[in-house]
Amino acid sequence: MTTTATGPEVAAKARTDAEAARRDVVRALKRRFTGWTPWYGDATGHWWALPPAHHRDPLRLIEAAGPDALAERMWQADAHERRPGPASGAAQHVRPRRPIPRSALRPRPHPSL
């Protein structure tokens, strides 16, 4: 006799898969933006990041609706950090080498399927 998953079991599996996908995205953001603390807000449904302590405004939270938008805002904050002051030379505006891979943004199928 074959058993099939019930509604609550399917919902729990989908929730677990979504959480795993979000953890993958957080890891990718941490690799791309060293020193930053990114996370997904379960209560808000938005993505958040706290800059490293060396930033001009290290307690300024950055918030975005999705991980790509968050990555862009983190990059902008880093670019702003690299702008020259009155006595410094030209800014070093260099985009990150590669974007977050799309595979990290898509939920992965559960191995038991």
Backbone as CSV, one residue per row, in Angstrom:
resi,resn,N_x,N_y,N_z,CA_x,CA_y,CA_z,C_x,C_y,C_z
1,MET,0.835,-1.170,0.000,0.000,0.000,0.000,0.890,1.246,0.000
2,THR,0.575,2.147,-0.899,1.353,3.377,-1.019,0.636,4.481,-0.277
3,THR,1.394,5.213,0.528,0.791,6.343,1.233,1.150,7.626,0.498
4,THR,0.219,8.528,0.475,0.471,9.824,-0.154,0.499,10.879,0.937
5,ALA,1.186,11.943,0.634,1.310,13.032,1.604,-0.020,13.759,1.737
6,THR,-0.318,14.152,2.951,-1.544,14.910,3.200,-1.261,16.401,3.013
7,GLY,-2.297,17.206,3.056,-2.162,18.652,2.895,-1.152,19.273,3.832
8,PRO,-1.227,18.998,5.144,-0.242,19.573,6.066,1.190,19.116,5.786
9,GLU,1.339,17.848,5.377,2.685,17.342,5.075,3.261,18.032,3.845
10,VAL,2.429,18.249,2.830,2.874,18.932,1.616,3.244,20.375,1.948
11,ALA,2.443,21.037,2.758,2.729,22.425,3.141,4.020,22.507,3.947
12,ALA,4.241,21.553,4.845,5.461,21.557,5.649,6.689,21.338,4.771
13,LYS,6.573,20.455,3.779,7.684,20.197,2.868,7.981,21.428,2.024
14,ALA,6.952,22.088,1.529,7.145,23.303,0.729,7.808,24.392,1.566
15,ARG,7.384,24.506,2.820,7.971,25.507,3.723,9.449,25.193,3.960
16,THR,9.777,23.914,4.162,11.158,23.501,4.376,11.997,23.766,3.131
17,ASP,11.452,23.490,1.943,12.172,23.749,0.697,12.428,25.240,0.517
18,ALA,11.443,26.071,0.826,11.610,27.522,0.697,12.659,28.028,1.680
19,GLU,12.656,27.504,2.884,13.657,27.907,3.879,15.056,27.512,3.425
20,ALA,15.198,26.325,2.837,16.508,25.884,2.338,16.974,26.792,1.201
21,ALA,16.070,27.163,0.325,16.427,28.066,-0.780,16.862,29.429,-0.239
22,ARG,16.159,29.936,0.770,16.548,31.227,1.365,17.908,31.135,2.043
23,ARG,18.187,30.006,2.699,19.516,29.830,3.322,20.612,29.842,2.260
24,ASP,20.345,29.222,1.105,21.319,29.233,0.013,21.580,30.656,-0.476
25,VAL,20.525,31.446,-0.590,20.674,32.831,-1.035,21.458,33.634,-0.010
26,VAL,21.164,33.442,1.274,21.897,34.154,2.329,23.381,33.804,2.255
27,ARG,23.699,32.522,2.064,25.111,32.116,1.943,25.768,32.788,0.736
28,ALA,25.057,32.848,-0.391,25.605,33.494,-1.590,25.846,34.985,-1.339
29,LEU,24.915,35.642,-0.659,25.095,37.065,-0.342,26.284,37.275,0.593
30,LYS,26.447,36.402,1.581,27.572,36.528,2.510,28.905,36.336,1.799
31,ARG,28.942,35.416,0.819,30.184,35.224,0.051,30.475,36.446,-0.815
32,ARG,29.442,37.009,-1.385,29.608,38.141,-2.305,29.924,39.436,-1.561
33,PHE,29.349,39.622,-0.382,29.520,40.857,0.385,30.117,40.520,1.751
34,THR,31.421,40.416,1.788,32.136,40.045,3.011,31.869,41.063,4.119
35,GLY,31.549,40.551,5.293,31.326,41.400,6.454,29.874,41.802,6.660
36,TRP,29.048,41.658,5.644,27.632,42.002,5.754,26.875,40.875,6.452
37,THR,25.737,41.231,7.051,24.863,40.242,7.691,23.489,40.293,7.023
38,PRO,23.278,39.466,5.980,21.970,39.444,5.319,21.060,38.388,5.940
39,TRP,19.747,38.595,5.831,18.776,37.592,6.284,17.427,37.856,5.637
40,TYR,16.585,36.844,5.711,15.206,36.955,5.242,14.323,37.128,6.466
41,GLY,13.470,38.147,6.446,12.573,38.402,7.563,11.279,37.623,7.415
42,ASP,11.120,36.574,8.188,9.897,35.768,8.111,8.651,36.598,8.415
43,ALA,8.763,37.509,9.370,7.599,38.317,9.762,7.242,39.352,8.705
44,THR,8.252,39.902,8.015,7.991,40.959,7.025,7.889,40.428,5.610
45,GLY,8.517,39.281,5.352,8.550,38.765,3.991,9.534,39.526,3.110
46,HIS,10.418,40.305,3.734,11.407,41.080,2.984,12.813,40.617,3.350
47,TRP,13.767,41.040,2.529,15.172,40.730,2.737,15.843,41.909,3.418
48,TRP,16.769,41.631,4.337,17.424,42.646,5.145,18.922,42.405,5.166
49,ALA,19.674,43.482,5.424,21.129,43.352,5.584,21.636,44.443,6.510
50,LEU,22.615,44.079,7.301,23.290,45.010,8.196,24.726,45.151,7.693
51,PRO,25.184,46.395,7.438,26.543,46.587,6.918,27.609,46.205,7.947
52,PRO,28.838,46.020,7.469,29.936,45.737,8.393,30.200,46.924,9.311
53,ALA,30.888,46.678,10.394,31.140,47.708,11.400,31.966,48.874,10.866
54,HIS,32.776,48.664,9.823,33.629,49.735,9.310,32.887,50.728,8.415
55,HIS,31.629,50.461,8.092,30.863,51.395,7.257,30.614,52.701,7.997
56,ARG,30.383,53.754,7.226,30.113,55.073,7.828,28.896,55.038,8.731
57,ASP,27.915,54.255,8.347,26.680,54.140,9.127,26.409,52.654,9.380
58,PRO,27.175,52.013,10.285,27.098,50.561,10.435,25.783,50.039,11.013
59,LEU,24.952,50.898,11.567,23.687,50.437,12.142,22.502,50.701,11.217
60,ARG,22.773,51.116,9.990,21.705,51.389,9.029,21.276,50.084,8.358
61,LEU,20.061,49.665,8.634,19.539,48.461,8.004,19.166,48.752,6.559
62,ILE,19.427,47.783,5.703,19.032,47.875,4.304,17.944,46.834,4.103
63,GLU,16.889,47.230,3.417,15.728,46.351,3.227,15.325,46.363,1.766
64,ALA,14.888,45.205,1.257,14.429,45.095,-0.126,13.407,43.969,-0.230
65,ALA,12.616,44.022,-1.277,11.562,43.025,-1.473,12.113,41.670,-1.926
66,GLY,13.248,41.663,-2.598,13.810,40.407,-3.093,15.318,40.379,-2.949
67,PRO,15.944,39.212,-3.133,17.388,39.096,-2.936,18.203,39.874,-3.966
68,ASP,17.734,39.948,-5.213,18.478,40.712,-6.218,18.465,42.197,-5.879
69,ALA,17.322,42.700,-5.455,17.228,44.111,-5.062,18.088,44.383,-3.840
70,LEU,18.130,43.440,-2.902,18.974,43.608,-1.725,20.440,43.647,-2.134
71,ALA,20.858,42.748,-3.029,22.246,42.731,-3.491,22.606,44.064,-4.145
72,GLU,21.703,44.613,-4.932,21.954,45.903,-5.580,22.113,47.013,-4.536
73,ARG,21.263,47.020,-3.534,21.351,48.056,-2.494,22.615,47.887,-1.650
74,MET,23.026,46.642,-1.417,24.272,46.410,-0.690,25.454,46.908,-1.521
75,TRP,25.424,46.638,-2.824,26.484,47.113,-3.702,26.526,48.638,-3.697
76,GLN,25.357,49.273,-3.769,25.306,50.737,-3.749,25.879,51.285,-2.444
77,ALA,25.566,50.644,-1.331,26.102,51.092,-0.042,27.625,50.941,-0.019
78,ASP,28.136,49.849,-0.573,29.581,49.670,-0.646,30.212,50.702,-1.575
79,ALA,29.553,50.997,-2.704,30.065,51.997,-3.640,30.086,53.370,-2.973
80,HIS,29.048,53.671,-2.211,28.997,54.941,-1.487,30.144,55.017,-0.482
81,GLU,30.446,53.893,0.123,31.537,53.817,1.096,32.884,54.104,0.426
82,ARG,33.018,53.734,-0.855,34.281,53.916,-1.577,34.426,55.302,-2.196
83,ARG,33.385,56.137,-2.133,33.487,57.479,-2.713,34.593,58.248,-2.013
84,PRO,35.321,59.049,-2.785,36.428,59.777,-2.174,35.943,60.892,-1.258
85,GLY,36.691,61.081,-0.210,36.444,62.220,0.661,37.135,63.437,0.071
86,PRO,37.117,64.562,0.757,37.704,65.774,0.206,39.201,65.662,-0.066
87,ALA,39.931,64.858,0.694,41.377,64.788,0.519,41.831,63.497,-0.157
88,SER,40.911,62.651,-0.612,41.327,61.373,-1.191,41.254,61.417,-2.710
89,GLY,41.756,60.378,-3.335,41.778,60.296,-4.796,40.456,59.811,-5.359
90,ALA,40.491,59.339,-6.583,39.283,58.886,-7.277,38.723,57.626,-6.621
91,ALA,37.423,57.466,-6.711,36.748,56.304,-6.131,37.047,55.053,-6.944
92,GLN,36.995,53.941,-6.286,37.185,52.652,-6.924,35.817,51.994,-7.068
93,HIS,35.067,52.311,-8.112,33.733,51.746,-8.312,33.852,50.486,-9.157
94,VAL,33.883,49.366,-8.497,34.009,48.091,-9.184,32.823,47.235,-8.786
95,ARG,32.059,46.801,-9.778,30.927,45.913,-9.501,31.435,44.548,-9.082
96,PRO,30.649,43.819,-8.303,31.038,42.446,-7.957,31.259,41.623,-9.224
97,ARG,32.121,40.630,-9.130,32.494,39.840,-10.305,31.321,39.126,-10.953
98,ARG,30.427,38.604,-10.161,29.332,37.830,-10.741,28.078,37.990,-9.900
99,PRO,26.917,37.925,-10.544,25.666,38.036,-9.796,25.367,36.749,-9.044
100,ILE,24.370,36.826,-8.187,23.920,35.633,-7.477,23.390,34.662,-8.521
101,PRO,23.830,33.409,-8.527,23.341,32.470,-9.530,21.840,32.233,-9.384
102,ARG,21.171,32.169,-10.516,19.722,31.945,-10.513,19.365,30.644,-9.807
103,SER,20.245,29.648,-9.881,19.953,28.371,-9.227,19.830,28.533,-7.717
104,ALA,20.502,29.539,-7.148,20.405,29.773,-5.705,19.092,30.447,-5.341
105,LEU,18.428,31.043,-6.327,17.188,31.752,-6.063,15.954,30.871,-6.257
106,ARG,16.129,29.734,-6.919,15.000,28.845,-7.169,14.951,27.741,-6.119
107,PRO,13.757,27.400,-5.657,13.655,26.275,-4.715,14.095,24.983,-5.385
108,ARG,14.802,24.165,-4.657,15.241,22.889,-5.178,14.214,21.820,-4.857
109,PRO,14.054,20.841,-5.749,13.127,19.747,-5.425,13.667,18.945,-4.252
110,HIS,12.755,18.460,-3.477,13.132,17.660,-2.325,13.664,16.313,-2.814
111,PRO,14.753,15.773,-2.214,15.350,14.530,-2.672,14.400,13.333,-2.630
112,SER,13.379,13.382,-1.806,12.479,12.227,-1.697,11.447,12.183,-2.825
113,LEU,11.408,13.228,-3.667,10.415,13.235,-4.754,10.916,12.521,-5.968
